[in-house]
Amino acid sequence: MFKKIMVPVDLRHVERIRHALDVAADLANHYGVEVCYVAVTSPEPSELGHTPSEVEQRLKAFGADMARLSGHKTTTHLIVSNDPAIDLDKKLLAAIDDAQADLVVMASHIPNVTDYIWASHGGTIAKRADASVMLVRG
């Protein structure tokens, strides 16, 4: 049914998205497909690395760990953005096309009053992506 799954990840908050990671791994194993883990970073140093190449190495190690733990094939894709907070939705939508993903599995938050003012990333991706999008809470 699905050929490739894309999962946006924030390596600083892996435990918060654990349920979405588990769902993606289960679907990948069920359909025998690859998961592409995508992260967005800025060119400035952060707690994940001094350079984008250091962040990319951490993302690759994360993907390898997920493959080892879950048994599915993985790839990773790092996106460098000058302003990730502003560009995140646009960059993730482009990554869906780049990865040729037909399913996006991403963590979501519990809806609250701010959703009436600012759209959630998951909601924006679900509205605009050509791929199917599964938002996972919890």
Secondary structure, DSSP 4 states (H G I P E B T S, - for coil): --SEEEEE--GGGGGGGHHHHHHHHHHHHHHT-EEEEEEEE-SS-BTTBSSHHHHHHHHHHHHHHHHHHH-S-EEEEEEE-S-HHHHHHHHHHHHHHHHT-SEEEEEEPPP-GGGGTS--HHHHHHHH-SSEEEEEE-
